[in-house]
């Protein structure tokens, strides 16, 4: 893996873990701080499942899936052409997000979530920096595939 990609992964992991630590150190579980009323709160939750608390309490499953996913992403990264920057950065962000939540599961048996948005009246599930990294990573990979499919490959290359 390229040094700059390792630095990116480390930076995302650091931001994820420091933000979770800060919330955990300063808030009680289920406590909310209204930052922008009606839109954004910091709500400290423990999530023993995946997105939207699916498969709650299945820690061994999450350990195995996380390890398999990380190995798969590393293989995918290595098989991707080095000029495909969007895909490679996307993979790195997905790995960083997976590692951030994996660290939580290993250390606490749950993931620390705290970013809580209400969007057009919908109270979106609470999430964290690792989740953002995963979603942005997926988005970059999809964007790379769309650009490749529709002739915008030059935008993805160095």
Secondary structure as UniProt FT lines:
FT   HELIX           3..26
FT   TURN            29..30
FT   STRAND          32..36
FT   TURN            37..39
FT   STRAND          40..47
FT   HELIX           51..53
FT   TURN            54..57
FT   HELIX           59..79
FT   TURN            82..83
FT   HELIX           85..108
FT   STRAND          111..119
FT   TURN            120..121
FT   STRAND          122..123
FT   HELIX           129..149
FT   TURN            150..151
FT   HELIX           153..156
//
